[in-house]
Amino acid sequence: MSKLLEEAVAELSKLPGIGKRTALRLAMNMLRWDKNDVKELTTAIDNFRENIKYCARCNNLSDNDICHICSDSRRDRSVICVVESVGDVQSIENTRQYNGLYHVLGGVISPMQGISPSDLKIDLLVENIEKEGIKEVIIAIGTTVEGETTLFYITRRLAQFKNLKVTTIARGIGFGDEIEYADELTIAHALHNRREITNN
């Protein structure tokens, strides 16, 4: 194999979910691209890495100091949805069911990986609640052990705000799932989060 091709494959395979074979296919595909298209790709990646910022208010990715969601006056500024990562923001936005603000933690508490509460943007969340008169915090993080630990920690931190409503997204059986194959914790969450069926 060409040394140049080996280098390209080695770099592409650093991307998550990209193995050596996929990296080789991508590299070979790029050989068929026009040279200007390859330059545009590398320029876009360079610009992204060099110029991307984190929103000073919510820690979401932004082109400026404040992201477009935080600067949008049409959003409900009394509600914050707390998520683990920037990708979670996009997933929730895609549903078009939420119109409040966000707060990106930048991870979850994980002693095994050396991630403590001080490594996350929890203090910034508390500051925003104090300054902005937030009425509700929705915690929308995963149901892993680390996620549950983070949920518990944040809930404890927010207990100081007596008039603050703290909620979490409903958890339980997914649409199309069969109860037989769900684990006990998932079934317990589903039972706990049950809702009334109306005839309206």
TILO-936645 format. One record per residue: residue in one letter; x, y, z of N, C-alpha, C, O in turn. Coordinates in pm, 1 decimal. Each point is the difference from the previous one (the first is absolute). Layout:
  rest        nx        ny        nz       cax       cay       caz        cx        cy        cz        ox        oy        oz
     A         X         Y         Z         X         Y         Z         X         Y         Z         X         Y         Z
...
This chain:
  rest        nx        ny        nz       cax       cay       caz        cx        cy        cz        ox        oy        oz
     M      85.3    -118.7       0.0     -85.3     118.7       0.0      89.3     124.2       0.0     104.8       2.0      64.5
     S    -146.7     100.3    -136.6      71.9     126.8      -5.0       9.6      61.0     139.4     -94.9      -5.9      78.2
     K     211.8      65.1     -47.8      17.9      64.5     131.1    -100.1     113.7      17.7     -52.6      19.1     109.6
     L      25.4      57.4    -216.7     -97.4     109.0       6.9    -139.2     -53.2      31.1     -74.1      58.9      78.7
     L      39.3    -171.7    -142.1    -130.8     -61.8      25.5      -6.6     -51.4     143.4    -102.3      15.4      66.8
     E     210.1     -76.1     -19.3       4.8     -49.2     137.9     -23.0     113.4      99.4     -72.9     -16.1      97.8
     E     135.7     131.2    -123.6     -15.9     115.5      88.7    -144.5      50.4      -0.2     -56.1      31.5     104.9
     A      -3.0     -24.5    -224.3    -139.2      45.7     -10.5     -93.9     -94.8      73.9     -89.6      44.3      72.0
     V     110.3    -174.6     -89.8     -82.7    -101.5      66.5      17.1       9.1     151.7     -97.4      -8.7      74.9
     A     221.4      26.2     -30.8      26.8       9.1     144.4     -72.3     119.2      60.8     -54.7     -10.8     109.7
     E      53.6     124.7    -179.3     -66.3     119.0      52.8    -151.7     -14.2      -2.3     -67.4      34.9      96.9
     L      13.9     -86.1    -207.5    -145.8     -16.5     -10.5     -52.7    -100.1     101.9    -111.6      15.1      49.8
     S     190.8    -117.1     -18.3     -46.8    -103.2      93.8       1.7      47.7     144.6     -43.5     -72.6      89.4
     K      93.3     194.3     -65.1      -8.0      58.9     134.4    -141.3      47.9      30.9     -34.5      21.4     116.3
     L     -48.3      -4.3    -221.1    -137.5      44.2      20.5     -80.7    -111.7      66.4      19.7    -117.2     -32.1
     P    -110.0     151.6     123.9     -79.5    -104.0      66.9     -87.4     -76.1     -99.4     -64.5      59.9     -86.1
     G      63.1    -190.8      99.0     -81.7     -83.8     -87.0      62.1     -29.1    -135.3     -60.8     -67.7     -82.9
     I     180.8     118.0      59.6      68.1     -23.1    -128.2     116.7     -95.2      22.9      99.1      35.7      63.7
     G    -112.0    -157.7    -116.5     109.2     -96.8       8.6      94.0      16.7    -118.5     -19.5      86.8     -85.1
     K     122.0    -171.7      81.1     101.1       9.5    -106.9     -61.1     -23.5    -138.7      36.5      67.8     -96.1
     R    -128.3    -162.4      85.8     -59.0     -30.1    -131.1     -85.6     115.6     -50.6       7.2      37.4    -117.1
     T     -88.6      18.9     207.0     -82.7     115.4     -38.5      88.5     118.7     -34.4     -26.4      72.0     -96.3
     A     132.6     -51.3     175.8      93.4     109.6     -26.7      65.2     -16.4    -137.1      19.7      98.0     -71.9
     L      13.6    -221.6      36.1      59.3     -26.3    -131.6     -99.3      33.1    -111.7      37.1      59.3    -101.2
     R    -164.3     -98.4     120.6    -103.4      31.8     -99.5     -17.7     150.8     -15.8     -12.6      50.2    -111.7
     L      11.6      22.0     224.5     -13.9     145.1      -4.7     118.2      64.5     -73.0     -17.7      89.3     -82.8
     A     137.0    -136.0     114.9     119.8      55.7     -63.5      -2.1     -25.4    -150.5      32.2      89.1     -78.6
     M     -69.7    -209.4      38.7      -5.3     -33.7    -142.9    -109.1      81.3     -70.7      16.2      40.1    -115.2
     N    -125.9     -16.6     184.9    -107.3      80.9     -56.4      46.0     143.6     -22.6     -33.4      62.0    -101.0
     M     110.4     -10.2     196.1      49.9     137.2     -11.3      95.0      16.4    -118.5      14.1     109.8     -53.9
     L      50.3    -217.9      13.9      87.8       7.4    -117.6     -78.3      34.9    -126.1      55.3      55.7     -94.9
     R    -185.1     -88.9      94.4     -84.3      29.5    -116.5     -58.4     141.3       5.3     -57.3      47.9     -97.9
     W      72.1      17.8     212.5     -51.2     135.7      13.9      85.8      97.8     -79.0     117.6     -24.8     -26.7
     D    -178.9     135.6      -9.7      76.1     111.8     -56.4      89.1      56.4     111.6     -41.5       3.3     115.9
     K     160.8      40.1    -148.9      93.3      50.0     102.0     -58.4     116.8      78.8      27.4      14.0     119.2
     N    -107.1      69.6    -184.3     -62.4     113.3      70.6     -99.8     -47.0     105.6     -13.2      62.0     105.6
     D     -57.3    -172.0    -134.5     -95.2     -54.7      97.2      73.7     -48.8     125.1     -47.8      18.5     111.9
     V     163.3     -80.2    -131.4      80.6     -47.4     112.9      49.7     119.6      81.2       0.0      -3.4     123.0
     K      42.4     108.8    -192.8      46.6     121.2      69.6    -113.1      62.9      80.8      21.8      46.4     111.9
     E    -144.0     -44.7    -168.8    -113.8      56.2      72.3     -29.4     -78.9     127.1     -32.7      57.2     104.0
     L      44.8    -190.1    -114.0     -21.7     -85.0     117.3     103.3      29.2     108.1     -35.4      21.3     116.0
     T     161.7     -20.2    -153.3     104.7      23.0      99.9      -6.4     142.3      56.5      28.6      21.4     117.8
     T     -66.0      75.3    -201.6     -14.7     138.4      47.7    -114.8      10.6      99.9      11.8      67.1     102.5
     A    -123.2    -133.9    -133.4    -115.8       3.1      91.0      36.0     -62.2     134.9     -39.3      51.4     104.8
     I     114.0    -161.9    -107.3      41.3     -65.4     125.0      94.7      90.2      78.1     -14.2      14.6     121.4
     D     110.6      46.1    -190.3      94.1      92.4      65.4     -73.9     118.3      62.5      25.0      36.0     115.0
     N    -116.9      24.6    -192.6     -75.9     115.4      49.9     -82.8     -36.9     121.9      -6.1      74.5      97.7
     F     -57.8    -191.3    -105.1     -82.4     -47.0     112.0      85.6     -14.3     125.5     -35.5      50.4     106.6
     R     148.3    -119.5    -120.1      84.3     -27.1     117.2      62.0     127.3      56.6      13.4      13.7     121.6
     E      24.1      78.5    -208.3      67.5     122.1      44.1     -96.1     104.9      54.9      35.1      72.7      92.9
     N    -154.6     -63.8    -148.3     -87.2     114.1      29.4    -125.2     -31.2      81.7     -69.3      91.8      44.1
     I      39.3    -221.2     -23.2    -120.9     -32.4      75.5      14.6      45.4     144.8     108.8      -7.3      57.1
     K    -218.1      54.1       2.1       0.8      46.2     138.3    -107.8     -74.4      78.9     -86.0     -67.1     -57.0
     Y      92.9      80.6     186.8    -105.6     -51.4      86.4     -78.6     118.8      53.2      57.9      98.2      46.3
     C    -188.1    -107.8     -53.1     -87.2     107.0      47.0      30.1      29.6     148.0       4.7     -90.8      83.0
     A      15.1     218.3     -52.5      33.1      40.5     136.8    -115.8     -24.2      96.0      20.6      -7.3     121.2
     R    -143.2      -5.4    -174.5    -116.1     -19.2      84.9     -36.0    -146.8      19.8     -27.0     -43.2     112.1
     C      26.6     -34.3    -222.5     -52.2    -137.4      11.6     102.0    -109.0     -34.8     -29.5    -118.3      16.5
     N     148.0     155.3     -63.8     106.6     -95.0     -34.7     -27.7     -78.0    -127.8      65.1    -101.3     -25.4
     N    -161.2     147.1     -56.2     -25.4     -60.8    -131.4     105.1      52.7     -98.0      60.3     104.6      23.9
     L     -38.6    -176.6    -133.5      92.2      49.1    -102.3     -58.5     123.0     -67.3    -121.1      10.1     -19.5
     S     209.2      83.7     -15.7     -46.3     125.3     -56.7     106.4      62.8     -88.2     119.3     -25.8      16.3
     D    -163.7     108.8    -110.1      93.5      79.1     -80.6      40.6     126.3      75.5     103.2      60.2     -29.8
     N    -184.2     -20.2     127.4      22.4     122.5      76.6       6.4     -33.7     148.7      -4.3    -116.9      38.4
     D      14.6     220.5      44.6       6.1     -22.9     144.4    -131.8     -53.6      55.6      -1.3     -72.7      99.4
     I    -110.6     109.6    -165.0    -132.3     -49.0      40.3     -61.1     -74.8    -118.4      -0.8      51.2    -111.9
     C     -50.1    -171.4     136.1     -54.1     -81.4    -109.4    -133.6      55.0     -50.3     -61.4      84.9      64.6
     H      17.4    -133.8    -179.5    -123.5      50.4     -61.2    -123.9     -33.0      83.0     -98.2      73.9      -5.3
     I     100.5    -182.6      81.4    -115.7     -35.4      82.9     -12.6      98.4     116.2    -109.0      50.4      27.2
     C     219.8     -23.0      41.1      -3.0      92.3     114.2     -32.4     143.2     -41.9     -56.1      76.4      78.5
     S      90.7     -40.1    -200.9     -24.9     137.4     -45.6    -136.7      16.5     -66.5     -36.6     110.7     -39.3
     D     -39.2    -220.2      26.4    -131.1       4.0     -64.4    -105.8      47.2     100.5     -32.4     -71.8      94.6
     S     -20.7     191.2    -115.2     -97.2      59.0      93.9    -134.0     -74.0       0.8     -81.1      20.6      90.3
     R      56.9    -106.9    -190.2    -127.4     -73.0      -5.5      -0.3    -124.4      89.8    -105.0     -61.1      20.0
     R     220.4      23.6      33.6       6.6    -118.7      85.9     -57.8      30.8     138.2       4.3     113.9      46.5
     D     -58.4    -217.8      18.3     -50.8      11.5     136.2     120.4       5.2      93.8      68.7    -100.5      18.1
     R     -43.0     215.7      40.9     120.0      20.9      79.8     -18.7     -40.9     146.1      88.2      23.3      82.7
     S    -201.9     -83.5     -50.9     -24.6     -42.0     138.0      31.5    -148.1      20.9      -8.0     -50.0     112.2
     V      44.2     -20.8    -221.2      24.8    -144.1       6.7     137.6     -32.0     -57.3      38.2      51.5    -105.1
     I      35.4    -136.6     175.1     130.0     -48.5     -48.6      -5.1    -151.9      -8.1     -42.1     -66.8      94.5
     C      85.2      13.1    -207.3      12.5    -144.5     -16.8     148.6     -35.3      12.4      81.7      45.3     -80.1
     V     -47.8    -125.0     178.9     138.6     -38.4      25.9      29.9    -129.3     -74.7     -68.4    -100.7      18.2
     V     172.5     104.6    -103.5      38.9    -117.0     -79.7     148.2     -30.0      20.2      76.6      82.5      49.8
     E     -39.5    -202.4     -89.9     139.5     -42.7      15.2      91.2      61.7    -105.1     109.8      45.6      31.8
     S    -155.4     -43.9    -158.4      88.8      40.7    -109.0     -70.6      88.5    -101.6    -122.5      11.6      -0.3
     V     201.6      50.0     -85.2     -51.4      85.4    -107.2     -91.5     -79.6     -93.1    -100.7      52.8     -47.3
     G     134.0    -177.7      20.8     -82.7     -84.9     -85.4    -140.9     -17.5      53.5     -95.3     -13.1     -76.8
     D      82.2      13.1     210.9    -132.1     -14.2      62.2     -88.0     121.3     -29.2    -121.4     -12.8     -16.1
     V     184.0     130.9       9.5     -74.8     122.2     -33.2     -65.3     -16.6    -136.7    -118.8      27.5     -17.1
     Q     198.0     -72.7     -80.1     -51.9     -16.0    -135.9    -111.1    -104.3      -4.9     -99.4      18.2     -70.3
     S     115.8    -127.1     144.5    -103.9    -104.3       2.8    -131.9      55.0      52.5    -105.8     -29.0     -55.8
     I     111.1     108.3     162.9    -122.3      57.4      56.2     -57.8     105.3     -93.1    -121.5       6.5     -18.6
     E     207.3      75.6     -39.9     -46.7     102.4     -94.6     -71.7     -63.2    -119.0     -98.1      55.0     -49.9
     N     146.8    -170.0       4.7     -60.6     -68.1    -115.4    -144.3     -42.5      26.0     -77.0     -17.7     -94.4
     T      39.5       1.1     221.8    -138.5     -39.4      31.0     -96.9     117.1     -15.5    -120.1     -21.4     -16.9
     R     170.1     143.4      22.3     -81.9     122.0      -6.7    -106.7       4.2     110.8    -106.0      60.3     -16.7
     Q     135.8    -124.9     128.7     -95.6      -5.5     111.1      44.7      82.5     120.0     -71.0       7.2     100.3
     Y     188.1      54.9    -110.0      54.6      74.2     113.9      44.0     137.8     -46.8      65.5      13.3    -103.4
     N    -101.9      89.6     180.2      30.3     136.5     -41.7      71.0      80.3     109.2       0.8     123.0      -4.0
     G      58.4    -192.2     100.9      71.9      69.7     105.5     147.8      11.8     -31.7      41.8     -12.8    -115.1
     L      36.8      37.3     219.3     145.1      10.7     -12.5      64.8    -133.0      37.3     -67.7     -92.5      44.9
     Y     197.7      83.8     -63.7      74.7    -122.8      29.9     115.7      29.9      93.4      40.0     114.7      19.5
     H      12.2    -222.6      37.7     128.0       6.2      69.2      74.5    -130.4     -29.0     -48.2    -108.5      32.5
     V     165.3     120.4     -93.5      79.6    -118.4     -37.3     104.5     -25.0     108.1      87.6      83.4      23.0
     L     -97.2    -198.5      43.2      93.0     -33.4     108.2     141.1     -27.6     -50.9      98.3      33.2      66.4
     G     -88.9     -93.7    -183.6     130.9     -38.6     -53.0      43.8    -136.5      48.5     119.3     -30.4      -0.3
     G    -214.2     -52.9      42.2      30.5    -135.1      46.0     -88.1     -37.6     117.0     -95.1      70.6      33.3
     V     127.8    -182.8      28.8     -70.0     -44.6     121.0     104.8     -40.6     103.4     114.5     -29.7     -34.3
     I    -154.8      28.7     159.6      91.6     -37.2     107.8      39.9    -146.7     -16.9     -86.0     -87.9      -7.4
     S     215.7      62.2       1.4      49.5    -136.4     -19.5     134.2     -17.1      70.5     104.7      26.2     -59.2
     P    -106.9     -69.8     184.5     126.5     -19.3      72.7      96.1     -95.3     -72.1     121.8      16.9       7.3
     M    -176.7    -116.3     -76.5      85.0     -96.5     -71.9      80.6      67.8    -110.1     111.8     -41.7     -30.3
     Q    -168.7     146.6     -29.8      69.6      73.2    -105.9      62.5     129.0      51.1      50.3      80.7     -78.2
     G     -53.6     -61.6     209.4      61.0     118.0      60.1     -78.2     127.9     -21.7      57.1     108.9       5.3
     I    -190.2    -120.3     -30.2     -83.6     118.7     -21.3     -78.4      27.6     128.3     -87.8     -77.2      38.6
     S     121.1     187.6      26.0     -67.6      38.1     124.7     -97.4     114.5     -27.9       1.5      56.8    -109.1
     P     -86.0     -22.4     206.2     -94.2     111.0     -20.9      68.7     130.5     -40.5     -56.3      78.8     -76.0
     S     177.1     -55.7     126.3      70.1     124.5     -32.4      46.2       4.6    -145.5      33.2     107.3     -50.5
     D     -30.5    -221.9     -17.7      38.0      -3.9    -141.9    -117.2      37.5     -90.8      19.6      25.8    -118.8
     L    -140.0     -22.7     173.3    -119.1      31.6     -77.7     -41.6     145.4      25.2      51.2      64.8      91.3
     K    -142.8     -14.8    -171.5     -43.1     139.6       9.2    -120.5      16.1      93.2     -96.8      68.4     -33.0
     I     104.6    -132.2     148.7    -111.5       5.7      95.1      -4.6     134.1      72.1    -108.0      53.5      24.9
     D     225.1       1.4       8.9       3.8     131.3      65.8     -60.5     108.4     -89.3     -69.4      89.5      48.1
     L      96.4     -98.4    -178.6     -56.2      96.7     -95.4    -153.0     -11.2      -2.8     -69.7     101.1      -8.5
     L      18.5    -223.4      15.7    -145.1     -22.0       4.6     -59.5      70.2     122.2     -99.6      71.4     -11.3
     V     160.9     -91.9     127.8     -48.2      60.6     123.9       2.5     152.8     -10.5     -93.9      66.9      43.0
     E     201.0     -12.5     -99.9      10.0     145.4     -19.3    -113.6      52.9     -87.5     -61.1     102.3      31.0
     N      33.6    -173.3    -140.7    -106.7      43.8     -91.1    -136.6      -2.1      67.5     -82.1      89.1     -21.7
     I      58.3    -190.6     103.4    -128.1      -9.3      71.3     -13.8     117.8      96.6    -106.7      60.5      10.4
     E     214.8     -28.7      59.5      -1.5     111.5      95.2     -26.3     133.7     -69.0     -77.6      81.9      49.2
     K     142.9     -60.5    -163.7      -6.3     129.2     -69.4    -127.3      19.6     -80.9     -48.7     112.5     -11.8
     E      -6.4    -220.8     -44.5    -101.3      15.3    -104.0    -142.6     -32.5      42.3     -90.6       5.4     -83.2
     G      68.3     -38.4     207.7    -136.1     -26.9      45.2     -63.1    -120.3     -69.4    -116.3       4.5     -40.0
     I     192.9    -111.2      26.0     -49.1    -122.1     -65.2    -107.8     -64.4      87.4      14.2      -6.9     122.1
     K    -122.2     -40.1    -185.8    -110.1     -62.7      73.6       5.5    -152.2      -3.5     -45.5     -66.2      93.3
     E     101.9       9.7    -202.4       6.4    -145.7     -11.7     131.5     -43.0     -63.5      48.3      61.7     -95.0
     V       8.4    -168.9     149.6     117.2     -64.7     -58.3     -40.2    -141.7     -36.4     -41.4     -78.0      85.8
     I      54.0      45.0    -214.5     -28.0    -135.3     -48.4     134.3     -70.8     -16.7      84.8      45.5     -76.8
     I     -64.9    -155.3     147.0     126.1     -73.5     -12.4     -21.3    -112.5    -100.3     -78.1     -92.2      23.6
     A     149.3     101.4    -137.0     -17.4     -96.3    -110.3     132.8     -67.9     -29.7      63.2      25.5    -102.5
     I     -21.7    -112.9     194.6     124.5     -73.6     -20.3     -28.5    -149.5       4.6    -105.9     -42.4      46.1
     G     200.8     -36.8     -94.2     -18.9    -144.1     -16.1     -26.7     -74.0     129.8      22.3      51.9     109.3
     T     -70.7    -174.6    -124.1     -37.6     -81.6     115.8     110.9     -96.8      40.7     -26.2    -101.1      65.2
     T     149.1     131.9    -103.5     112.9     -81.3      44.7      24.0      25.8     148.4     -59.3      90.9      58.1
     V     146.2    -171.1       2.9      35.6      22.2     140.5      59.0     139.8      16.3     -30.9      70.2      96.3
     E     116.3     -29.8    -191.4      61.2     132.1       5.2    -105.6     110.5     -15.5       5.7     102.8      67.5
     G    -101.5    -126.1    -157.0    -108.2      95.9     -20.0     -85.1      16.1     124.7     -35.6     111.5      37.9
     E       3.1    -223.5      25.7     -81.2       4.1     122.1      75.6      69.0     113.1     -59.1      73.6      79.0
     T     191.3     -97.8     -71.6      82.9      66.0     101.2      -0.6     151.0     -21.9     -11.3      77.6      94.9
     T      23.5     -37.4    -220.1      -0.1     142.4     -34.7    -134.6      63.1      31.2      -6.3     110.8      53.4
     L    -101.4    -181.2     -86.7    -135.6      46.9      30.3     -16.3      23.2     150.1     -52.3     103.0      42.3
     F      97.3    -199.2      37.3     -10.0      10.7     146.1      79.9     119.4      50.8     -47.5      75.6      84.7
     Y     169.5     -58.7    -136.9      86.3     109.6      45.1     -61.2     136.2     -34.7      -2.6      90.4      83.5
     I     -46.2     -76.5    -206.2     -58.8     127.3     -41.9    -125.0      30.7      82.0     -20.7     113.7      42.2
     T     -61.9    -214.8     -20.1    -121.9      18.1      78.8      33.1      51.2     139.8     -68.2      87.9      52.6
     R     173.5    -143.9       7.2      43.9      45.0     132.6      48.0     145.3      -3.9     -30.3      78.4      90.1
     R     105.0     -43.1    -194.6      51.9     137.2     -13.2    -113.7     101.3     -18.0       8.1     113.4      47.2
     L    -113.7    -156.7    -116.0    -109.3      93.4     -30.1    -103.5       9.0     112.4     -92.6      80.9      -6.4
     A     108.9    -164.6     109.4     -95.9       0.6     111.6      -1.5     134.3      72.3     -96.8      30.9      69.5
     Q     202.4      50.0     -84.5       7.3     131.5      65.3    -102.9      98.4     -55.3     -34.5      97.9      66.2
     F     -14.9    -124.1    -188.7     -97.8      89.3     -61.8    -141.1     -50.0      31.4     -51.3     -90.4     -65.9
     K      -9.3     150.1     166.3    -126.7     -52.2      53.0    -115.5       7.1     -99.2     -88.2     -85.8       3.7
     N      85.8     184.5     -91.9    -111.0      15.6     -93.5      30.5     -55.9    -139.1     -75.4      23.1     -94.5
     L     184.8     -95.5      82.6      40.2     -56.0    -129.1     -60.5    -138.8     -18.4      11.3     -86.5      86.8
     K     -75.1      67.6    -200.5     -54.2    -131.9     -34.8     109.6     -77.1     -73.1      50.3      46.3    -102.3
     V     -12.8    -163.6     154.0     102.8     -83.1     -63.1     -66.8    -128.2     -48.5     -57.8     -75.2      78.4
     T      66.8      51.7    -209.1     -62.1    -118.6     -59.5     104.6     -76.8     -80.8     108.8      50.3     -28.3
     T    -144.6    -172.1      -7.6      85.1     -78.7     -89.1     -87.9     -54.0    -112.1    -121.0     -15.2      17.0
     I     181.1     -13.2    -129.2     -78.0     -54.4    -110.8     -54.1    -136.8      38.7      61.2     -71.7      79.2
     A    -176.7      35.7    -135.7     -60.7    -130.0      29.2      92.1    -111.2     -48.0      62.6      11.1    -105.4
     R     -54.8    -116.7     182.4      84.0    -113.7     -34.9     -83.4    -126.2       5.2     -93.2     -10.1      79.8
     G     125.5     -84.2    -162.8     -74.9    -125.5       2.9       5.1     -73.1    -132.1      99.3       8.2     -72.2
     I    -205.3     -79.3      40.2      -6.3     -83.3    -119.3      -5.9      88.7    -123.6     -85.0      88.6      -9.0
     G     174.2    -111.8     -85.2       1.6      76.7    -123.9    -110.4     -43.6     -94.8     -49.3    -112.5       8.8
     F      10.7     201.1     -99.3    -103.0     -32.1     -98.9      46.7    -116.6     -86.5     108.6       4.9     -57.8
     G    -189.5    -108.7      48.9      35.8    -116.8     -80.3      73.9    -108.0      77.9      24.1    -108.6     -52.7
     D      12.8     137.7     179.7      71.0     -99.4      81.1     -99.3     -98.3      62.6    -117.1      31.9      20.4
     E     166.4    -150.6       9.0     -81.7    -100.1      67.9      43.9      -9.7     145.5     119.6      -1.6      29.5
     I    -216.3      -4.9      61.0      28.9      -3.3     142.9      86.6    -119.9      36.4      86.2       9.5      87.3
     E    -108.6    -120.5    -153.2      72.9    -123.8      28.0     151.9      20.5      -6.1      74.8     -64.2      73.8
     Y     -30.1     153.9    -162.1     144.5      16.3     -20.4      57.3     122.1      73.3     119.4      28.0     -10.7
     A    -202.8      43.5      83.9      47.5     118.1      74.1      57.8     -43.6     134.4     -46.0     -97.5      59.5
     D     146.7     170.1     -12.2      57.6     -32.4     130.7     -88.8      55.3     111.5     -89.5      80.9     -24.5
     E     116.1    -126.3     147.9     -85.4      34.0     113.3      -4.1     150.4      27.6    -105.6      54.8      31.6
     L     222.4      12.6     -43.7       4.6     143.8      27.6     -84.7      77.5    -100.7     -69.0      95.0      36.9
     T      73.9    -135.1    -163.3     -79.6      65.0    -104.1    -149.2     -17.9      28.3     -77.9      94.6     -11.5
     I      39.4    -216.0      48.5    -141.3     -27.2      31.0     -43.8      80.2     122.7    -111.1      53.0       3.9
     A     199.5     -44.4      96.8     -32.1      77.4     120.0     -22.3     146.9     -35.1     -94.7      61.8      48.5
     H     181.3      -6.2    -132.4     -16.6     140.1     -43.7    -131.1      15.8     -77.3     -71.9      98.3      17.9
     A      41.8    -194.9    -103.0    -122.7       8.4     -80.0    -123.9      -0.7      89.5     -94.5      75.1     -24.3
     L      94.7    -159.1     127.1    -113.0      -5.6      92.9     -10.9     130.1      79.7    -109.4      52.6      20.5
     H     223.6      -2.1      23.7       1.6     122.2      79.0     -48.5     120.5     -81.8     -66.3      89.4      52.7
     N     100.1     -88.5    -181.5     -33.6     113.0     -86.9    -128.5     -23.0     -79.9     -21.4      64.1    -102.9
     R     -63.7    -154.8     149.6    -122.7     -29.9     -72.7     -88.7     123.9      -6.5      10.3      88.9      84.5
     R     -97.7     -83.5    -185.5     -91.2     113.5     -14.8    -141.6     -49.9     -18.3     -23.0    -113.3     -42.3
     E     -69.9     198.5      74.4    -140.5     -35.0     -10.4     -43.2       5.1    -146.4      39.4      89.6     -74.7
     I    -120.7    -186.9      35.4     -55.8      -3.9    -136.3    -137.5      60.5       7.0     -85.4     -46.3      75.6
     T      63.5     149.8    -154.1    -130.6      65.3       0.1     -76.5     -38.7    -125.7      59.3     -44.3     -98.3
     N    -189.4      60.9     101.9     -84.3     -33.1    -115.0     -28.4     119.9     -88.9     -82.2      -7.0     -91.4
     N     151.7     118.1     119.6     -25.2     122.1     -78.9      61.0     -10.8    -137.5     -11.1      93.0     -79.9
